[in-house]
Amino acid sequence: MAVVTFVDETTTGERSAARALDIAEERLTVRALIERRVAAETAAHNARTTRGEDRRDPAHQTGPALRAFAGNGLLVLVGDRQVTDPDEEIWLVPGTEVTFLKLVPLVGG
């Protein structure tokens, strides 16, 4: 199992605090990695909301994130290498850092 660290960056140079996510697989496609990230972020958001208000469905949030990736609205860096193919398999070794350079929001607005 690898612990992947996610960092969000923007084109203005803002960088979020790193967040860790346990990934059981050693290899994963970029698409699956984005899906896992969105699912984790959506679950965290939903845990903070009460009585169904503003709760989000990860399946509905994943589509816009993948479209942003396909349209260069979201750049993904694994280590220091940019990945561009959503079906590319990447090796996840302990300590892997994945940077999401967001040109549009991943979840919400």
MIPADO-931485 format. One record per residue: x, y, z of N, C-alpha, C in turn; residue number from 1. Coordinates in steps of 0.05 Angstrom, whole numbers. Example, Ala and Ser with C-alpha at 12.3 -4.5 7.8 and 13.67 -1.06 7.14 Angstrom:
! residues 2
+--------+--------+--------+--------+--------+--------+--------+--------+--------+-----+
|    nc1 |    nc2 |    nc3 |   cac1 |   cac2 |   cac3 |    cc1 |    cc2 |    cc3 |   k |
+--------+--------+--------+--------+--------+--------+--------+--------+--------+-----+
|    264 |   -114 |    156 |    246 |    -90 |    156 |    264 |    -66 |    156 |   1 |
|    257 |    -45 |    142 |    273 |    -21 |    143 |    258 |      1 |    157 |   2 |
+--------+--------+--------+--------+--------+--------+--------+--------+--------+-----+
! end
This chain:
! residues 109
+--------+--------+--------+--------+--------+--------+--------+--------+--------+-----+
|    nc1 |    nc2 |    nc3 |   cac1 |   cac2 |   cac3 |    cc1 |    cc2 |    cc3 |   k |
+--------+--------+--------+--------+--------+--------+--------+--------+--------+-----+
|     17 |    -24 |      0 |      0 |      0 |      0 |     18 |     25 |      0 |   1 |
|     10 |     44 |    -16 |     25 |     69 |    -18 |      8 |     91 |     -6 |   2 |
|     21 |    110 |      7 |      8 |    134 |     16 |     16 |    155 |     -4 |   3 |
|     -4 |    165 |    -18 |      0 |    186 |    -38 |     -7 |    213 |    -26 |   4 |
|     10 |    232 |    -30 |      6 |    259 |    -20 |     -4 |    276 |    -43 |   5 |
|    -27 |    289 |    -38 |    -39 |    306 |    -58 |    -34 |    335 |    -50 |   6 |
|    -26 |    351 |    -69 |    -22 |    380 |    -65 |    -37 |    394 |    -87 |   7 |
|    -52 |    415 |    -80 |    -65 |    432 |   -100 |    -49 |    457 |   -104 |   8 |
|    -46 |    465 |   -129 |    -33 |    490 |   -135 |    -50 |    505 |   -155 |   9 |
|    -47 |    531 |   -156 |    -61 |    547 |   -175 |    -40 |    562 |   -192 |  10 |
|    -49 |    574 |   -213 |    -31 |    589 |   -231 |    -21 |    614 |   -217 |  11 |
|    -33 |    622 |   -195 |    -24 |    646 |   -181 |     -2 |    639 |   -161 |  12 |
|      5 |    613 |   -159 |     27 |    605 |   -141 |     17 |    595 |   -114 |  13 |
|     -9 |    595 |   -109 |    -19 |    585 |    -84 |    -15 |    555 |    -82 |  14 |
|     -8 |    545 |    -59 |     -3 |    517 |    -55 |    -17 |    508 |    -29 |  15 |
|    -34 |    488 |    -31 |    -48 |    478 |     -7 |    -30 |    461 |     10 |  16 |
|    -39 |    457 |     34 |    -25 |    438 |     52 |    -29 |    410 |     40 |  17 |
|     -8 |    394 |     42 |     -9 |    366 |     31 |    -30 |    350 |     47 |  18 |
|    -44 |    333 |     32 |    -63 |    314 |     43 |    -56 |    286 |     34 |  19 |
|    -57 |    267 |     52 |    -50 |    240 |     46 |    -74 |    223 |     40 |  20 |
|    -70 |    204 |     22 |    -92 |    185 |     15 |    -78 |    157 |     12 |  21 |
|    -89 |    137 |     26 |    -79 |    110 |     23 |    -90 |     98 |     -3 |  22 |
|    -72 |     87 |    -18 |    -79 |     73 |    -43 |    -68 |     45 |    -41 |  23 |
|    -86 |     25 |    -44 |    -78 |     -3 |    -40 |    -61 |    -13 |    -63 |  24 |
|    -66 |     -3 |    -88 |    -52 |    -13 |   -111 |    -25 |      0 |   -114 |  25 |
|     -6 |    -14 |   -127 |     20 |     -3 |   -133 |     20 |     12 |   -159 |  26 |
|      1 |      4 |   -177 |     -2 |     18 |   -203 |    -31 |     26 |   -206 |  27 |
|    -35 |     49 |   -217 |    -62 |     60 |   -220 |    -62 |     78 |   -244 |  28 |
|    -84 |     79 |   -259 |    -85 |     98 |   -282 |    -89 |    126 |   -270 |  29 |
|    -82 |    145 |   -286 |    -86 |    173 |   -278 |   -116 |    178 |   -274 |  30 |
|   -133 |    166 |   -292 |   -162 |    169 |   -289 |   -171 |    159 |   -262 |  31 |
|   -162 |    135 |   -254 |   -170 |    124 |   -228 |   -160 |    140 |   -205 |  32 |
|   -136 |    151 |   -208 |   -124 |    169 |   -187 |   -142 |    194 |   -183 |  33 |
|   -150 |    206 |   -205 |   -168 |    229 |   -204 |   -194 |    221 |   -191 |  34 |
|   -205 |    198 |   -199 |   -230 |    189 |   -187 |   -228 |    185 |   -157 |  35 |
|   -206 |    173 |   -148 |   -202 |    168 |   -119 |   -199 |    195 |   -105 |  36 |
|   -184 |    213 |   -116 |   -181 |    240 |   -104 |   -207 |    254 |   -101 |  37 |
|   -223 |    254 |   -123 |   -249 |    268 |   -122 |   -268 |    254 |   -102 |  38 |
|   -268 |    227 |   -101 |   -284 |    213 |    -82 |   -276 |    220 |    -53 |  39 |
|   -250 |    221 |    -47 |   -241 |    228 |    -20 |   -249 |    257 |    -13 |  40 |
|   -246 |    275 |    -32 |   -252 |    303 |    -27 |   -283 |    306 |    -23 |  41 |
|   -298 |    292 |    -39 |   -327 |    293 |    -37 |   -336 |    281 |    -10 |  42 |
|   -325 |    259 |     -2 |   -332 |    247 |     24 |   -325 |    265 |     47 |  43 |
|   -303 |    279 |     46 |   -295 |    298 |     67 |   -315 |    321 |     67 |  44 |
|   -322 |    331 |     44 |   -342 |    353 |     43 |   -369 |    343 |     55 |  45 |
|   -378 |    320 |     47 |   -403 |    310 |     57 |   -403 |    305 |     87 |  46 |
|   -380 |    297 |     98 |   -378 |    293 |    126 |   -381 |    319 |    142 |  47 |
|   -375 |    341 |    129 |   -377 |    367 |    142 |   -405 |    380 |    140 |  48 |
|   -422 |    368 |    123 |   -449 |    380 |    119 |   -469 |    364 |    136 |  49 |
|   -491 |    377 |    141 |   -512 |    365 |    158 |   -538 |    362 |    143 |  50 |
|   -553 |    341 |    150 |   -580 |    336 |    140 |   -582 |    338 |    109 |  51 |
|   -563 |    329 |     95 |   -565 |    328 |     65 |   -562 |    354 |     51 |  52 |
|   -557 |    376 |     66 |   -553 |    402 |     53 |   -526 |    403 |     39 |  53 |
|   -527 |    410 |     14 |   -503 |    413 |     -2 |   -486 |    388 |     -3 |  54 |
|   -498 |    365 |      0 |   -483 |    340 |     -3 |   -478 |    335 |    -32 |  55 |
|   -455 |    324 |    -38 |   -447 |    320 |    -66 |   -444 |    290 |    -72 |  56 |
|   -449 |    283 |    -96 |   -446 |    256 |   -106 |   -420 |    254 |   -121 |  57 |
|   -402 |    236 |   -112 |   -375 |    235 |   -125 |   -377 |    228 |   -155 |  58 |
|   -397 |    213 |   -163 |   -400 |    206 |   -191 |   -406 |    232 |   -208 |  59 |
|   -420 |    250 |   -197 |   -426 |    275 |   -211 |   -402 |    294 |   -210 |  60 |
|   -385 |    292 |   -191 |   -362 |    310 |   -189 |   -338 |    300 |   -205 |  61 |
|   -337 |    274 |   -210 |   -315 |    262 |   -225 |   -315 |    271 |   -254 |  62 |
|   -339 |    271 |   -266 |   -341 |    279 |   -295 |   -328 |    306 |   -301 |  63 |
|   -335 |    327 |   -286 |   -323 |    353 |   -291 |   -293 |    353 |   -287 |  64 |
|   -283 |    338 |   -267 |   -254 |    337 |   -262 |   -240 |    324 |   -285 |  65 |
|   -251 |    302 |   -295 |   -238 |    288 |   -318 |   -240 |    305 |   -343 |  66 |
|   -262 |    319 |   -347 |   -264 |    337 |   -370 |   -244 |    360 |   -368 |  67 |
|   -240 |    370 |   -344 |   -220 |    391 |   -340 |   -192 |    381 |   -346 |  68 |
|   -186 |    356 |   -338 |   -160 |    344 |   -344 |   -157 |    341 |   -374 |  69 |
|   -178 |    331 |   -387 |   -176 |    327 |   -417 |   -173 |    353 |   -431 |  70 |
|   -185 |    375 |   -420 |   -184 |    400 |   -434 |   -162 |    419 |   -424 |  71 |
|   -143 |    408 |   -409 |   -121 |    423 |   -398 |   -129 |    444 |   -378 |  72 |
|   -152 |    441 |   -365 |   -161 |    458 |   -343 |   -150 |    448 |   -317 |  73 |
|   -139 |    424 |   -317 |   -127 |    412 |   -294 |   -102 |    397 |   -303 |  74 |
|    -79 |    405 |   -293 |    -54 |    391 |   -299 |    -47 |    373 |   -276 |  75 |
|    -37 |    349 |   -281 |    -29 |    330 |   -260 |      0 |    324 |   -263 |  76 |
|     14 |    328 |   -241 |     43 |    322 |   -239 |     46 |    299 |   -219 |  77 |
|     60 |    278 |   -227 |     67 |    256 |   -210 |     96 |    259 |   -205 |  78 |
|    104 |    265 |   -180 |    131 |    273 |   -175 |    137 |    298 |   -190 |  79 |
|    157 |    298 |   -207 |    163 |    322 |   -223 |    155 |    319 |   -252 |  80 |
|    139 |    299 |   -258 |    132 |    293 |   -286 |    102 |    297 |   -291 |  81 |
|     96 |    313 |   -312 |     68 |    317 |   -320 |     58 |    293 |   -335 |  82 |
|     34 |    284 |   -327 |     21 |    262 |   -342 |     -2 |    274 |   -357 |  83 |
|     -6 |    264 |   -382 |    -26 |    276 |   -399 |    -47 |    256 |   -409 |  84 |
|    -42 |    231 |   -406 |    -60 |    210 |   -415 |    -76 |    199 |   -391 |  85 |
|   -102 |    201 |   -391 |   -117 |    191 |   -368 |   -115 |    161 |   -364 |  86 |
|   -107 |    146 |   -385 |   -105 |    117 |   -383 |    -76 |    108 |   -378 |  87 |
|    -58 |    127 |   -374 |    -30 |    119 |   -368 |    -29 |    108 |   -340 |  88 |
|    -16 |     86 |   -337 |    -12 |     74 |   -310 |     13 |     86 |   -298 |  89 |
|     10 |     94 |   -273 |     33 |    105 |   -258 |     39 |     87 |   -234 |  90 |
|     64 |     86 |   -227 |     73 |     71 |   -204 |     70 |     89 |   -180 |  91 |
|     58 |     78 |   -159 |     55 |     92 |   -134 |     73 |     80 |   -113 |  92 |
|     95 |     92 |   -109 |    113 |     83 |    -88 |    108 |    100 |    -63 |  93 |
|    116 |     90 |    -39 |    112 |    105 |    -15 |    124 |    133 |    -18 |  94 |
|    108 |    153 |    -11 |    118 |    181 |    -12 |    113 |    194 |    -39 |  95 |
|     98 |    181 |    -57 |     92 |    194 |    -82 |     76 |    220 |    -77 |  96 |
|     85 |    242 |    -90 |     70 |    267 |    -88 |     57 |    272 |   -115 |  97 |
|     31 |    277 |   -114 |     15 |    284 |   -138 |      6 |    312 |   -135 |  98 |
|     13 |    329 |   -154 |      5 |    357 |   -154 |    -17 |    361 |   -174 |  99 |
|    -39 |    373 |   -165 |    -61 |    381 |   -183 |    -59 |    411 |   -187 | 100 |
|    -51 |    419 |   -211 |    -49 |    447 |   -217 |    -76 |    454 |   -230 | 101 |
|    -93 |    466 |   -213 |   -121 |    471 |   -221 |   -124 |    498 |   -235 | 102 |
|   -134 |    497 |   -259 |   -141 |    521 |   -274 |   -172 |    525 |   -271 | 103 |
|   -186 |    504 |   -261 |   -214 |    505 |   -255 |   -218 |    488 |   -229 | 104 |
|   -239 |    493 |   -213 |   -243 |    477 |   -189 |   -248 |    447 |   -195 | 105 |
|   -238 |    429 |   -178 |   -244 |    401 |   -181 |   -272 |    394 |   -172 | 106 |
|   -280 |    405 |   -149 |   -306 |    399 |   -137 |   -319 |    425 |   -130 | 107 |
|   -344 |    427 |   -136 |   -359 |    451 |   -129 |   -354 |    473 |   -148 | 108 |
|   -350 |    497 |   -138 |   -347 |    519 |   -155 |   -334 |    542 |   -142 | 109 |
+--------+--------+--------+--------+--------+--------+--------+--------+--------+-----+
! end
